């Protein structure tokens, strides 16, 4: 085998890296400028088979593709979230500064399993947790939390702690006793809650849906009845999961009366604020979370309403000691004897061992931009969605699924000529994706198909959303 040292030294040459980094930054800046000018398609109209053919599994033995040429191909083949007419899934157009922090974190490559491996990022996570503890109404001296890779991992982490509290035995060491525990959730709960139950060995049937009202918010009266029925069946309800920004509709469940039900029954209340949690940074929007201060745990995705690159999810516990009950175990090569004394070794509480420097991209963005910057961004997105809803209501043949609680809106256009309104929504969306003019998604609510927008791109304007309505109306 040939000696790799010369090639490795070239690959790690600081000046070569400096020059390439400048060129990459220029290339991405050019893409950002083009996207903000609304040039080109929002997403490439390629099928999975076409995309697979474009990226074959043939790799050269020696140097092959030119780096900037390869990156340009990636940019052209990617979904352009910075395009103001991206109103699709709940993944943001990352703040350029936050994306640079993500790059710096990847370059430094300090994991956050133990403090020794990630001394800066580890304590940054605690600072972010304390900020949101205060905004949620928790006592920051008692609350505690950390960042993890996504809302699904965050929900699972919180629910594992709830299970340990509810079971009455050490589930982590002794295993599950089937058919004893259940979880009550809104009909609109994210699928990760059911998946969490299945991962935990409870089974999907242990997740019991609670009816919602016409605005797709959990009914407190229905929750009280579900708690009564579970008790009568001899089940222990290990947690109630409420939403603060449900995935399909953006609905905020009425947290205060839900917390009343949970307090009366002695049940853990977990709030999935993955989407809506960023709104806590707005003083004007924070009252929508009334009752959140009574939750036992919550999750917030920074990669949704805090303009961070994916993935970065805060898992927060009102009583911080509860966070140690989930994964505490012996690993003498990593951890001390009492996990509460070594709170800074985060792998004692997180699903991951090796973890990216998630604290860096969230903490440093807040430090540089300030909390008011993110609060104002959230307000603008919510106000723009409200304005779009009012605009659609003023046009004939439009229907809203519900009034928006945040920056998600579900609607449908059903002109008299469309004999099958559901099929018409499918047809309209397919046409828009095919031409790449807008990217929006769809959902099923109350037995109907709806088009769905998430107004999350800071560059989106009222004119963009009105153009979307006009384009939908133009589809025959």
Secondary structure per residue as TSV (DSSP state, phi and psi in degrees):
chain	resnum	aa	ss	phi	psi
A	1	X	-	360.0	138.1
A	2	X	-	-70.6	154.8
A	3	X	-	-72.0	120.4
A	4	X	-	-82.3	-6.7
A	5	X	H	-57.4	-48.6
A	6	X	H	-57.9	-42.7
A	7	X	H	-65.1	-39.4
A	8	X	H	-67.1	-40.7
A	9	X	H	-64.1	-38.7
A	10	X	H	-64.6	-41.8
A	11	X	H	-63.4	-28.8
A	12	X	T	-104.0	13.8
A	13	X	-	-67.6	122.8
A	14	X	H	-59.7	-40.5
A	15	X	H	-72.3	-36.8
A	16	X	H	-63.9	-40.9
A	17	X	H	-62.9	-43.5
A	18	X	H	-58.2	-46.8
A	19	X	H	-64.7	-43.4
A	20	X	H	-66.5	-40.6
A	21	X	H	-61.5	-40.9
A	22	X	H	-62.1	-41.8
A	23	X	H	-66.9	-40.8
A	24	X	H	-62.9	-44.1
A	25	X	H	-60.8	-41.5
A	26	X	H	-62.3	-41.3
A	27	X	H	-65.1	-43.0
A	28	X	H	-69.9	-35.8
A	29	X	H	-65.1	-39.5
A	30	X	H	-62.2	-40.9
A	31	X	H	-63.8	-42.6
A	32	X	H	-60.1	-44.2
A	33	X	H	-63.1	-42.9
A	34	X	H	-64.1	-43.6
A	35	X	H	-63.7	-42.2
A	36	X	H	-69.1	-21.8
A	37	X	T	-84.1	2.0
A	38	X	T	65.4	32.9
A	39	X	-	-88.5	143.8
A	40	X	S	75.3	175.8
A	41	X	-	-76.1	155.8
A	42	X	S	-70.4	-37.3
A	43	X	S	-142.1	149.8
A	44	X	-	-74.5	136.5
A	45	X	-	-82.7	60.8
A	46	X	-	-112.7	139.1
A	47	X	-	-79.0	162.9
A	48	X	H	-55.9	-40.0
A	49	X	H	-67.9	-38.1
A	50	X	H	-66.2	-41.4
A	51	X	H	-64.4	-40.8
A	52	X	H	-62.7	-40.0
A	53	X	H	-66.9	-29.8
A	54	X	H	-75.1	-17.4
A	55	X	S	-127.7	74.8
A	56	X	-	-70.8	161.1
A	57	X	S	-91.3	46.5
A	58	X	-	-115.0	117.5
A	59	X	-	-120.5	135.1
A	60	X	-	-70.5	152.3
A	61	X	S	-74.0	-34.7
A	62	X	S	-115.9	-169.8
A	63	X	-	-53.0	136.2
A	64	X	-	-128.4	-95.2
A	65	X	S	-65.5	147.7
A	66	X	-	-79.4	131.0
A	67	X	H	-54.1	-47.4
A	68	X	H	-71.6	-33.0
A	69	X	H	-65.0	-43.2
A	70	X	H	-63.3	-44.1
A	71	X	H	-62.4	-40.2
A	72	X	H	-62.1	-38.8
A	73	X	H	-62.7	-41.0
A	74	X	H	-62.4	-45.5
A	75	X	H	-59.1	-46.7
A	76	X	H	-65.8	-30.8
A	77	X	H	-90.5	1.1
A	78	X	S	-100.5	160.4
A	79	X	-	-72.3	130.0
A	80	X	-	-97.3	84.0
A	81	X	T	-65.9	-20.8
A	82	X	T	-81.0	-8.3
A	83	X	S	-69.3	126.5
A	84	X	T	-60.9	-13.7
A	85	X	T	-98.5	14.9
A	86	X	B	-82.1	113.7
A	87	X	-	-135.5	40.7
A	88	X	-	-93.7	-114.0
A	89	X	S	-75.3	171.1
A	90	X	S	-85.6	57.0
A	91	X	-	-127.7	125.8
A	92	X	-	-83.7	165.9
A	93	X	-	-81.1	105.5
A	94	X	-	-60.1	140.7
A	95	X	-	-57.7	127.6
A	96	X	H	-52.7	-40.6
A	97	X	H	-61.7	-41.1
A	98	X	H	-66.8	-36.5
A	99	X	H	-66.0	-36.6
A	100	X	H	-65.6	-36.6
A	101	X	H	-64.2	-38.2
A	102	X	H	-63.5	-41.3
A	103	X	H	-62.1	-45.5
A	104	X	H	-63.6	-40.7
A	105	X	H	-63.5	-39.8
A	106	X	H	-66.3	-37.1
A	107	X	H	-68.7	-45.0
A	108	X	H	-70.3	-33.9
A	109	X	-	57.9	39.4
A	110	X	-	-86.3	110.6
A	111	X	-	-69.0	165.7
A	112	X	S	-120.0	27.3
A	113	X	S	-70.8	-45.4
A	114	X	S	-130.7	153.5
A	115	X	T	-56.7	-39.1
A	116	X	T	-59.5	-31.4
A	117	X	T	-87.4	-21.9
A	118	X	-	-144.1	63.7
A	119	X	H	-62.1	-36.9
A	120	X	H	-76.5	-51.7
A	121	X	H	-64.2	-35.0
A	122	X	H	-59.9	-48.9
A	123	X	H	-74.8	-25.2
A	124	X	H	-61.8	-38.8
A	125	X	H	-60.9	-42.2
A	126	X	H	-65.0	-37.9
A	127	X	H	-63.7	-41.9
A	128	X	H	-63.3	-41.7
A	129	X	H	-61.2	-40.6
A	130	X	H	-69.7	-37.0
A	131	X	H	-57.7	-51.1
A	132	X	H	-74.4	-24.5
A	133	X	H	-60.9	-44.6
A	134	X	H	-64.9	-43.8
A	135	X	H	-66.8	-29.3
A	136	X	H	-81.9	-10.9
A	137	X	T	92.1	11.0
A	138	X	-	-83.0	160.7
A	139	X	-	-78.3	113.0
A	140	X	T	-65.7	-16.9
A	141	X	T	-80.1	-20.1
A	142	X	T	-104.8	-31.4
A	143	X	-	-74.9	161.4
A	144	X	E	-161.1	159.4
A	145	X	E	-173.0	-173.5
A	146	X	E	-165.1	173.0
A	147	X	E	-104.8	146.0
A	148	X	E	-140.1	173.6
A	149	X	S	-88.5	74.9
A	150	X	S	107.3	157.5
A	151	X	H	-65.7	-32.0
A	152	X	H	-63.7	-46.4
A	153	X	H	-64.7	-36.0
A	154	X	H	-65.7	-45.7
A	155	X	H	-62.5	-42.7
A	156	X	H	-60.8	-43.8
A	157	X	H	-60.6	-46.9
A	158	X	H	-65.4	-40.7
A	159	X	H	-71.5	-28.7
A	160	X	H	-63.6	-39.8
A	161	X	H	-65.9	-40.5
A	162	X	H	-62.9	-40.0
A	163	X	H	-62.8	-44.0
A	164	X	H	-61.0	-38.2
A	165	X	H	-69.9	-39.5
A	166	X	H	-81.8	-26.6
A	167	X	H	-66.6	-37.3
A	168	X	S	87.1	1.2
A	169	X	S	-147.0	171.5
A	170	X	-	-83.1	87.2
A	171	X	H	-60.9	-36.4
A	172	X	H	-59.6	-35.3
A	173	X	H	-98.9	-35.3
A	174	X	H	-99.6	-11.2
A	175	X	-	87.0	178.7
A	176	X	-	-92.0	147.4
A	177	X	-	-106.0	110.0
A	178	X	T	-63.1	150.5
A	179	X	T	76.5	16.8
A	180	X	S	-110.1	-27.7
A	181	X	E	-114.4	149.4
A	182	X	E	-144.9	165.7
A	183	X	E	-126.8	134.4
A	184	X	E	-103.9	129.4
A	185	X	E	-136.6	157.6
A	186	X	E	-62.7	148.9
A	187	X	T	-56.4	-23.6
A	188	X	T	-98.1	12.5
A	189	X	-	-62.6	149.4
A	190	X	-	-64.8	146.3
A	191	X	H	-62.7	-17.6
A	192	X	H	-65.1	-22.4
A	193	X	H	-68.6	-46.1
A	194	X	H	-64.4	-40.7
A	195	X	H	-63.0	-37.2
A	196	X	H	-61.6	-43.6
A	197	X	H	-60.9	-38.3
A	198	X	H	-70.3	-40.2
A	199	X	H	-61.4	-38.9
A	200	X	T	-74.6	-6.2
A	201	X	T	85.8	9.9
A	202	X	S	-78.7	-28.1
A	203	X	-	89.5	148.3
A	204	X	G	-61.0	-29.6
A	205	X	G	-69.3	-14.6
A	206	X	G	-74.1	-12.3
A	207	X	E	-93.4	114.4
A	208	X	E	-109.2	120.1
A	209	X	E	-74.3	144.1
A	210	X	E	-111.2	134.6
A	211	X	-	-61.1	148.7
A	212	X	B	-111.2	162.5
A	213	X	-	-86.1	-171.7
A	214	X	T	-65.6	-17.2
A	215	X	T	-96.9	10.4
A	216	X	S	66.5	32.5
A	217	X	-	-108.0	142.8
A	218	X	B	-57.9	136.7
A	219	X	-	-86.6	119.2
A	220	X	H	-57.5	-37.6
A	221	X	H	-64.6	-39.1
A	222	X	H	-66.9	-34.9
A	223	X	H	-65.5	-43.8
A	224	X	H	-59.3	-39.7
A	225	X	H	-69.1	-39.9
A	226	X	H	-64.1	-37.6
A	227	X	H	-64.2	-41.4
A	228	X	H	-64.5	-43.0
A	229	X	H	-64.9	-42.9
A	230	X	H	-61.8	-42.0
A	231	X	H	-63.9	-42.1
A	232	X	H	-63.8	-28.0
A	233	X	T	-86.1	1.6
A	234	X	T	79.9	17.8
A	235	X	-	-93.6	151.6
A	236	X	E	-102.0	120.9
A	237	X	E	-81.0	110.4
A	238	X	E	-79.9	-23.9
A	239	X	E	-165.2	151.7
A	240	X	E	-110.5	132.4
A	241	X	E	-112.0	117.0
A	242	X	E	-108.3	160.7
A	243	X	E	-113.0	140.5
A	244	X	B	-123.6	78.3
A	245	X	S	106.6	65.6
A	246	X	-	-60.0	148.2
A	247	X	T	-60.3	-47.5
A	248	X	T	-72.2	-40.6
A	249	X	T	-120.1	-14.5
A	250	X	-	77.8	11.0
A	251	X	-	-66.2	143.9
A	252	X	B	-104.2	116.5
A	253	X	-	-66.6	151.1
A	254	X	-	-72.8	93.6
A	255	X	H	-68.0	-35.5
A	256	X	H	-64.8	-53.2
A	257	X	H	-66.0	-29.4
A	258	X	H	-65.3	-41.3
A	259	X	H	-63.7	-33.3
A	260	X	H	-59.9	-47.3
A	261	X	H	-60.3	-44.1
A	262	X	H	-66.6	-40.1
A	263	X	H	-64.7	-42.2
A	264	X	H	-64.2	-35.8
A	265	X	H	-91.8	-6.1
A	266	X	T	67.0	39.3
A	267	X	-	-112.0	142.4
A	268	X	-	-63.5	131.1
A	269	X	E	-107.5	117.1
A	270	X	E	-109.5	132.8
A	271	X	E	-111.7	119.1
A	272	X	E	-85.5	93.3
A	273	X	-	-106.6	31.0
A	274	X	T	-53.0	-45.9
A	275	X	T	-83.7	-49.3
A	276	X	G	-83.9	-11.9
A	277	X	G	-59.4	-30.3
A	278	X	G	-61.2	-22.5
A	279	X	G	-67.2	-15.3
A	280	X	G	-61.7	-20.2
A	281	X	G	-79.4	-4.3
A	282	X	-	-102.6	121.9
A	283	X	T	-62.4	-32.2
A	284	X	T	-72.6	-34.9
A	285	X	T	-92.6	-17.2
A	286	X	G	-59.3	-31.8
A	287	X	G	-58.5	-17.3
A	288	X	G	-64.3	-17.0
A	289	X	G	-97.6	19.5
A	290	X	T	-54.1	124.7
A	291	X	T	102.5	-12.6
A	292	X	G	-61.3	-31.0
A	293	X	G	-62.9	-11.9
A	294	X	G	-98.9	-3.1
A	295	X	-	-70.8	153.5
A	296	X	S	-85.4	-29.8
A	297	X	E	-156.1	159.3
A	298	X	E	-155.4	161.3
A	299	X	E	-126.0	147.2
A	300	X	E	-138.3	126.5
A	301	X	E	-91.1	115.9
A	302	X	H	-71.0	-21.2
A	303	X	H	-84.2	7.3
A	304	X	H	-104.8	-81.4
A	305	X	H	-101.5	23.7
A	306	X	T	-128.2	14.4
A	307	X	-	62.2	25.6
A	308	X	-	-94.7	152.0
A	309	X	-	-64.4	150.5
A	310	X	S	-72.8	144.0
A	311	X	-	-116.2	144.5
A	312	X	-	-157.2	105.6
A	313	X	E	-121.6	128.2
A	314	X	E	-86.5	129.0
A	315	X	E	-108.7	121.5
A	316	X	E	-125.7	135.4
A	317	X	E	-117.1	131.0
A	318	X	S	-61.7	-42.1
A	319	X	S	-104.7	102.4
A	320	X	G	-57.9	-29.7
A	321	X	G	-60.2	-26.6
A	322	X	G	-63.8	-26.3
A	323	X	G	-68.1	-17.6
A	324	X	G	-86.1	-10.4
A	325	X	T	-81.0	-14.0
A	326	X	T	-78.6	-50.6
A	327	X	T	-121.1	8.3
A	328	X	-	-56.9	126.9
A	329	X	-	-162.6	171.8
A	330	X	-	-87.3	126.0
A	331	X	-	-152.2	80.8
A	332	X	T	-62.4	-23.5
A	333	X	T	-74.8	-11.0
A	334	X	T	-118.4	-48.2
A	335	X	-	-109.9	156.8
A	336	X	-	-81.6	-174.6
A	337	X	S	-74.3	-43.8
A	338	X	-	-110.4	112.1
A	339	X	T	-61.6	-26.3
A	340	X	T	-69.6	-27.9
A	341	X	T	-79.3	-24.5
A	342	X	T	-113.5	50.5
A	343	X	T	-57.1	-23.9
A	344	X	T	-78.7	-6.7
A	345	X	-	-95.4	89.8
A	346	X	G	-69.9	-20.7
A	347	X	G	-64.8	-13.0
A	348	X	G	-69.6	-17.3
A	349	X	T	-124.8	-8.1
A	350	X	S	-110.1	157.5
A	351	X	S	-63.5	-37.2
A	352	X	-	-84.5	154.7
A	353	X	S	-98.6	-74.2
A	354	X	S	-70.0	132.5
A	355	X	-	-145.2	142.8
A	356	X	-	-67.5	168.0
A	357	X	-	-78.3	67.7
A	358	X	H	-65.7	-32.5
A	359	X	H	-61.4	-34.4
A	360	X	H	-61.7	-51.4
A	361	X	H	-69.4	-26.7
A	362	X	H	-85.7	-50.7
A	363	X	H	-60.6	-49.8
A	364	X	H	-68.9	-29.9
A	365	X	H	-65.4	-43.6
A	366	X	H	-64.8	-39.7
A	367	X	H	-66.9	-41.1
A	368	X	H	-79.2	-45.5
A	369	X	H	-87.6	-29.1
A	370	X	-	88.5	150.1
A	371	X	H	-65.4	-33.0
A	372	X	H	-64.0	-31.8
A	373	X	H	-59.1	-47.0
A	374	X	H	-72.9	-34.0
A	375	X	H	-64.0	-42.5
A	376	X	H	-66.5	-38.6
A	377	X	H	-59.7	-47.2
A	378	X	H	-60.5	-43.2
A	379	X	H	-61.6	-41.8
A	380	X	H	-63.5	-42.3
A	381	X	H	-66.5	-40.8
A	382	X	H	-66.4	-43.0
A	383	X	H	-65.2	-38.6
A	384	X	H	-65.9	-38.0
A	385	X	H	-66.2	-41.5
A	386	X	H	-61.7	-42.6
A	387	X	H	-63.9	-39.7
A	388	X	H	-64.9	-40.4
A	389	X	H	-60.3	-45.0
A	390	X	H	-64.6	-37.2
A	391	X	H	-63.8	-43.7
A	392	X	H	-66.5	-37.5
A	393	X	H	-65.2	-24.4
A	394	X	T	-84.5	-8.9
A	395	X	S	-100.2	146.0
A	396	X	T	-71.4	147.7
A	397	X	T	74.2	16.2
A	398	X	E	-104.2	147.5
A	399	X	E	-137.4	134.7
A	400	X	E	-98.2	141.4
A	401	X	S	-67.7	-38.2
A	402	X	S	-167.3	162.7
A	403	X	-	-68.7	142.4
A	404	X	-	-74.3	136.8
A	405	X	S	-89.3	-23.3
A	406	X	S	-145.9	-124.4
A	407	X	S	-110.3	22.6
A	408	X	E	-113.6	134.6
A	409	X	E	-136.1	130.6
A	410	X	E	-111.7	131.5
A	411	X	E	-152.7	168.1
A	412	X	E	-149.2	147.9
A	413	X	E	-110.0	117.6
A	414	X	-	-130.6	79.7
A	415	X	-	-69.6	158.3
A	416	X	T	-54.9	-31.3
A	417	X	T	-70.5	-17.7
A	418	X	-	-85.4	95.9
A	419	X	S	-69.4	-28.1
A	420	X	S	-117.6	96.4
A	421	X	H	-64.1	-37.7
A	422	X	H	-62.9	-46.7
A	423	X	H	-62.7	-33.2
A	424	X	H	-65.6	-38.8
A	425	X	H	-63.5	-42.6
A	426	X	H	-61.3	-43.3
A	427	X	H	-64.2	-44.5
A	428	X	H	-61.0	-48.0
A	429	X	H	-62.9	-42.5
A	430	X	H	-60.4	-39.0
A	431	X	H	-66.2	-41.8
A	432	X	H	-66.2	-40.6
A	433	X	H	-69.6	-36.0
A	434	X	H	-63.6	-41.5
A	435	X	H	-87.5	-15.1
A	436	X	T	73.7	17.7
A	437	X	S	-75.0	-33.7
A	438	X	-	-143.9	156.3
A	439	X	B	-123.0	110.3
A	440	X	-	-131.6	166.7
A	441	X	E	-119.4	-172.0
A	442	X	E	-138.3	165.9
A	443	X	E	-155.4	168.1
A	444	X	E	-113.5	125.7
A	445	X	E	-139.7	134.2
A	446	X	T	50.9	38.4
A	447	X	T	77.4	10.0
A	448	X	E	-125.4	156.7
A	449	X	E	-92.6	131.4
A	450	X	E	-125.6	146.6
A	451	X	E	-81.7	149.9
A	452	X	E	-140.3	130.7
A	453	X	E	-118.0	142.9
A	454	X	E	-114.9	110.1
A	455	X	-	-84.7	95.8
A	456	X	-	-130.6	-15.3
A	457	X	-	-83.0	124.2
A	458	X	T	-60.6	-19.9
A	459	X	T	-87.5	-8.2
A	460	X	-	-68.1	138.5
A	461	X	-	-123.3	170.9
A	462	X	H	-59.7	-37.0
A	463	X	H	-62.7	-37.6
A	464	X	H	-63.1	-44.3
A	465	X	H	-71.5	-35.7
A	466	X	H	-67.2	-36.5
A	467	X	H	-64.4	-34.6
A	468	X	H	-62.4	-45.4
A	469	X	H	-61.5	-42.5
A	470	X	H	-66.3	-38.0
A	471	X	H	-67.8	-37.9
A	472	X	H	-64.0	-43.1
A	473	X	H	-64.8	-28.2
A	474	X	H	-78.2	-15.1
A	475	X	-	-71.5	122.3
A	476	X	-	-69.4	360.0
